[in-house]
């Protein structure tokens, strides 16, 4: 006999309590299939706003390059682009602010290390890209082009 169970997982960068609140806000009272359909639509709309300029000849190699590009984009967008959340009282709570305060209390110079700087820069670049992809005025426009053959840099199109 085949048995199926549904497991809901809430996440938060702030606390387990905040994770439960986020989960309730996102899925409480909804069927799994409805949440799944909504997620597919959101991802399809998000990824379809990106166009690969000149992927090259119609070949297996070009197909793999385009696939690699979209896989990388998908993975980049999996990370939270907001580092704040709405708490139970409706107030924005910032994960970074809380972490910075803790780090300052423990050892202020930790934030000055090369690794911390690189991480912050990388997160900022991902946040900027994700924010631009999520701007309401750009919902139906292609706003990014990337040449996967030459590896040229991102161009944000206004």
N, C-alpha and C positions, 0 to 999 in steps of 0.2 A: 504494500500500500504506500502510495506517495503522499508525503506530508509537506506542506508549505507553511513557512512562517514569515512574517514581515517584521523587520527590525528597523526602527527609526533611530537615527543617531543625530544628536544635536552637537554643535561645536561652538566654541567661544574662545577667544584669546584672553578673556578676563577671568572667568570662573566657571565651575560646574553649574552653579545656580543660573548664571547668564546663559549657558548652553541650553538648559532646560527651557528657559524663557524664549530663546531664539527658536528652538524646535517647536514649541507650542504656537508661536506666531506664524511659522512657515507651513506647518502641516496638520495641526490639530483639527480633527473632524474630517479630514480629506482621505479619499481612497488613494492607495499606492499608484494605481494606473493613472489617475488624474495628475498626481505630482510628477510622475514619469513623463507624461505627455507635455506638461508645461516645461519641464527641464529640457526636453528635446527641442521644443520650439525656441526657447531662449538661446540655447547653444547654436541652433541653425541660424537664427537671426544675427547673433553676434559674429559668428565665423563668416557669414556671407557678406559682411561689410568689408572684408579684406579681399583684395584682388592681387594675384601674382602677375606682375608685368613680365611678359615675354618668357614663358617657362621653357621655351626652346621647341625643338621638333617633337612631334608626337611619338615619343619613344618610352621604353620602360625606364630609362635613366631619368628623363624629365618627370615622368609620373612619380618616381621615388623621391625626387627633389621637392616637388610640390607637396607630396605627402609628408615628408620630413618637416617642411616649413609649417604646415597646418598643425602637425603634431606638436611642434615646439610652441606655436601660438596657443594652442589649447592648454598645454601644460603651464604656460606663463599665466594664463587667465584663471587657472584653478586656484592660485593663491589669492587670499583675501585682498581686495583692492582698497578696502576700508579697514583702518585699524582702530575704529571706534564702533560702538554698538549702543543701541537704545536700551537703557535699563528699565526696570519695572515702573519707575516713576516718570518715564518719558524723557529722561535726561541722557544726553550723549556722554558715554564713558569711553575714554581713550586708553587703549592698551599701551601705546607708546608713552603717553604721559605718565602712566602708572609705573611703567618699567624704567623710564628715565629717572623718576623720583627715587625708586628703589636703588638704582645704580649709583645715583648721586650720594645717597645715604651710605652705601657700602664702600664705593671707591670711585670718585669722580673721573679719574684718568682712564677708566675702562673704555669710556666713550671715545677716547682719543686714539685708540689703537687702529692700525691700518685695516684689520679685518672688520672692525665695527664700521669704519668709514665706507669700505667697499660694500658691505651688506646694506647699509642705509642708502647708498647711491643706487644699488641694484633694485632695492625695493621701491625707491622713488621712480626709477625708470619704468618699472612694471606698473606702478600705480598711475603714472602719467599716461601710459599706453592704454590701460584698462579704462581710465576715466574718459579719455578721448573716444574710445569705442562705445562708451555708454552715454555720451552726450545726446540728449533728446533731439536737438536740432540736426544731428547727423545720422539719425536712425536709418534712413533709407539711402544714404550715400556711401560710396566706397571711399574710405578715408586713408587707407594705407596701401602702398604698393611696395613690392620688394622683388628684385630680380634674383631669382634663386640660382641662375647660372653664374653670374658674376659675384654674387654675395654682396651687392651694393647695399648701402644703409637704408634704413626706413625713411620714407618720405611721408609726412603727414599732409594730406591734401585738405585745404579749407574750402 
